[in-house]
């Protein structure tokens, strides 16, 4: 049986679709993430960490979550270089004539937004900020991540009679 000073956790198994509400911080920090995970899974895990980060008052847990986010953004950098698998292309595709929800993100480059998130987490990990600045930087990170997530999950493709096309109408030749 584990005690308070143990590094043994009671919750060792977690599913990919388990929500943050059902987890404690230790289980949340142990959520596995790797470069072979798909884009939406990486975003989901980072979103769980981000949601918990803005609610965290324990300094040790806060720093641990920022560290996990930094690792998550590094994984996301790699995942963004991978070709989109068919199941994600399907999720990012709307039918011709079907209106896609407008993306409020301008033509922001997801790679750049990911780099910004990495830079902010690095500043937070440096622990050189005052309390007010730390709160502001955490809010900035949250907003940047929301923009990144919105950008990456917005529809990209339209299924037309001629085949798959970009939202602009140009037929897709090769996918990335």
Number of C-alpha atoms within 10 A of each C-alpha: 6 9 8 7 6 8 9 12 13 10 12 10 8 15 7 10 9 9 13 16 8 9 13 10 14 16 17 20 18 14 17 13 17 15 16 11 14 18 20 16 14 21 20 15 23 24 19 19 24 21 14 17 21 15 9 15 9 10 9 10 16 19 18 18 26 23 18 22 24 21 17 22 23 17 18 25 18 13 19 17 10 15 11 16 12 10 9 13 17 15 14 17 19 21 13 15 9 9 9 17 9 8 13 10 15 8 8 11 12 17 14 12 18 20 15 18 23 21 15 19 23 15 15 22 17 10 11 10 14 9 10 9 12 15 14 13 17 19 14 15 21 19 13 17 21 16 19 22 20 15 20 18 15 17 20 18 24 26 19 15 9 7 10 20 20 16 17 9 12 11 16 14 9 6 10 10
